[in-house]
Amino acid sequence: MRTIDWIDGAVELVDQTVLPDELVLLRIGTVDGLVDAVRRLAVRGAPALGVAGALGTALAVRDEPDPLAAAARLRAARPTAVNLARGVDEALACLDGGFEAVLGRALRIRDDDIAACLAMGRRGADLVRELTGRDRPRVMTVCNTGGLAAVEYGTALGVVRTLHERGQLARALALETRPLLQGTRLTAWELERMGAPYRLVADSAGPFLLARGHADAVLIGADRIAADGDTANKIGSYALALGARRAGVPFVVVAPESTVDPATPTGAAIEIEERCGEEVLGVRGVRLAPEGARALNPAFDVTPHDLITAIVTERRVIRPERGERP
């Protein structure tokens, strides 16, 4: 199953806001419809957003009177994930060739993502076994980095999937990922479909479980990797990195080369999306906090490169703690 694709002249994508209760495919034929899907997280995950940006640009070139303005709206829909803007920009680079050229580039971005995720799964699985010295490692992860965050296979959860398919996964520990529960709703759904052994974990329990030896490695995805290796990912990743360092557990980032942003010198330059406080004040539309309560809701945090054991892409393994840079 593909999370996002181009089908008969429109973008089709899995609506991730209703999982795991329902599996709903949305058919989107306008740029503004896709912008809305991106903003409300019907489609999410850095690789999937890159494909969405490229396919949305094809819609803009085909249908919009001002395709550049429409593409700019899509590009700005979520600021932290570099893949969204990169997908738009790469598709726009083919603008002189017209709609067919733009769509062709978008479809190549889709196909490149599929191939990249498979390569990351293989390279990452080999690395985790090397770093941990275990034939069947136990891994911990946060947010959702599987096929739902890409086109088919995923990044960090793609490594988990590869280990499981090889018979080399002892267990996955998936953090619930407050406030929108991507771990509980999405990662658990994917792990169930794989038939992989797993347990869900409260976010705040992650570092403690690392200290008690419940996991051999931490695997996360990335929404933007700065030139020095600092990595923006779902909120909660930094706490896991601190816990992993204290426990002596390898902390591995798995992301495509397209997530590396040489134009961003350090993590301090990464714009962090601040989402609506209502996401923190309740769960799935049910308010839990008292009236008058207000919230801060950063969607991402930044893990400094010196806390990262390795960055795995489809092409290479980078060791930031050894001084290597993307």
JODA-V277087 format. One record per run of one state. SS is the DSSP state (~ for helix, > for strand, _ for the rest). FROM is the first residue (numbers start at 0). TO is the last residue. Records with the same first field share a line. If there is no record, write none. Layout:
BEGIN
SS=FROM-TO, FROM-TO
END
This chain:
BEGIN
_=0-2, 7-8, 14-23, 28-29, 39-44, 63-65, 75-80, 92-93, 132-135, 141-144, 149-152, 154-154, 165-167, 175-180, 194-196, 201-201, 211-215, 220-222, 225-229, 234-235, 247-248, 254-255, 260-265, 269-272, 274-276, 283-284, 287-296, 298-298, 303-303, 307-308, 312-315, 318-318, 322-325
>=3-6, 9-13, 24-27, 136-140, 145-145, 153-153, 168-174, 197-200, 216-219, 223-224, 230-233, 249-253, 259-259, 273-273, 281-282, 285-286, 297-297, 299-302, 309-311, 316-317
~=30-38, 45-62, 66-74, 81-91, 94-131, 146-148, 155-164, 181-193, 202-210, 236-246, 256-258, 266-268, 277-280, 304-306, 319-321
END
